[in-house]
Amino acid sequence: MRRHLDHGVTMALVLVAGVAGAQLTPGSVGTGSSPSTGTGSTPAPSTPGATPAPTTPDLGTPGSDAPTTVPGTGAPGGTRPTPRAGTGGRELPPSPPGIAPSSIEETPGSSQRGQAISPAPVLEPSAEAEQVKEGVTDAPDSEEKPARREPLTLAQLVTRAREADSRVEEATAELRKFQALYQQARWAWFPKFEITVGAGGPTPEARNDGLGGPPTTEATYKGDLNFGRVGVTMFSTGNAVLPLYTFGKLTALEKAGAQGPVLGAALRERTRNEVGFQAAQAYFGYQLARNGLQQIEEVSKRLEDAGQRIERLLKEDSGQVSAVDSYKVRFFRQIVEARKAEALQGRQFALAAIGLLANVGPEDAVTVVEEDLELEEDVPVPSLEQALVRAEQSRPELTAVAAGIAAREQEVFIRERSYYPDLGLAGFYDVRFTTSATRQRTPFAFDPFNDRTAGLGLVMRGTFDIPIKDAQLEQARAELDKLRAQEKQIRAGIRLEVSKVHGELVSAWSRARAFGEAERSARRWVTAAFTAFDLGTGDTRDLVDAFTAYAQASGDKGKSWHDVRVGMAALARVTGAPLAPGE
């Protein structure tokens, strides 16, 4: 569908320039030259392609007035969690540390919940300060400390991506091309001055009395090799035609050209929406990886405590635990470390994507604010009917295809009027001078060597290639019908895409609530199981089952809230409705 839009719409805007104004070009027959050439097609613009789903990068979902709180039918406005400033480094994920068979106390310590996770080893404050002190050199007082880059918020990231991405620059260049084509169509009436200037020789001697009489020198006679005193000839000729009446072809050409900037702006907006949505995906992907690392650290800390408890009971020869329990805990700790490496890799990839979309230099570190994916309250989600109406009103593809249809209609009009001639005002001049020839002073004498003529007059120009004109008109009508059919396909595709994204968002809301409750229940289960194990009334199996359920519920909860946030951005993208800043 994107190919239909890019190719079908664009060719109309350029083709119609090749029909009207050029028929009045001196020295040409038929349609002549004009803002475009060809018989009805032009190269499709190089704007990045898009399905009938251009994206709206600003995230969030437009509000709804419905009082119900069920997603998909409208809900009262909610508040979003306040982002916390933080940084995400570009370090590569470390390999999971090994655990000695004889002890489980070698697992690295975990950071506190909510802090950024770094794979670098933790140093003692005094040792770290000494290392920093040794690496610092005295700097001149005149040097200023470099300004610290502020963490990127979602709104800032989307704005930078919509402005700085190379695909947006490409679409902007395409828009400039359409604007230039429009200017070309506006000036199609301007006369095309054809001027020729030249000089040559040698020119044989040609002398008489200047009144058309017989030659006055022997060399003037022809039929021998006596050229006399030869010379050179210089000349200049020119002509132009100013169109006066073209039966509406020039007006239709300007109207068709005016659709070019509209099409270019719509294609650029589609590209901006796509880039902005990708920036939002990278932003929420980073937040998902960061939240996952926090959950992994919490589970790792609890497993470490359980392992220490088991080792202590084993040393006391307690009958409550066995060596198998120690192996189980080590196994799950290694699984947690493997998941930690995956989360670190995901965070690193998200930071790389954010840096690319925000046009950050490869030497600059990318910092992103820390924000919880879970929303404190329900955010209003428009109903499916509201989303469909917004898409019909705001999608840039519909604007682009409407501009293409308008341009095609003008092309058909021009082809219909190509059967009529064009009327214009023509002017010409011809000036020649030869050094070896006598200028004739009587108008009845032919003087190809020293001629001076000029004039103005009304002209009518047309061609009688009726079969070719019939074929060109039928081709233009077929292209118009094709574009109208493509418009129907685009509208149907937009409705299908909006319905799909809306349904996914509603489903994500339901999953987020369910997994949130499951995570809270699993947390209570873990607390109870760990307490029972610590008191000696519970076994290792109950503890491991509780940890497994808690880890699964936490991961599903984070993924579901990630789907909610991305789904809200996707709904704004497919409806084409921009959101308030900061959402």
Secondary structure, 3 states (H helix, E strand, C coil): CHHHHHHHHHHHHHHHHHCCHHHHCCCCCCCCCCCCCCCCCCCCCCCCCCCCCCCCCCCCCCCCCCCCCCCCCCCCCCCCCCCECCCCCCCCCCCCCCCCCCCCCCCCCCCCCCCCCCCCCCCCHHHHHHHHHHHCCCCCCCCCCCCCCCCECHHHHHHHHHHHCHHHHHHHHHHHHHHHHHHHHHCCCCCCCEEEEEEEEEECCECCCCCCCCCCCHHHCCCCCCCCCCEEEEEEEEEEEEEEECCCHHHHHHHHHHHHHHHHHHHHHHHHHHHHHHHHHHHHHHHHHHHHHHHHHHHHHHHHHHHHHHHHHHHCCCCCCCHHHHHHHHHHHHHHHHHHHHHHHHHHHHHHHHHHHCCCCCCCCCCECECCCCCCCCCCCCCHHHHHHHHHHHCHHHHHHHHHHHHHHHHHHHHHHCCCCEEEEEEEEEEEEECCECCCCCCCCCCCCCCEEEEEEEEEECCCCHHHHHHHHHHHHHHHHHHHHHHHHHHHHHHHHHHHHHHHHHHHHHHHHHHHHHHHHHHHHHHHHHHHHHHCCCCHHHHHHHHHHHHHHHHHHHHHHHHHHHHHHHHHHHHCCCCCCCC
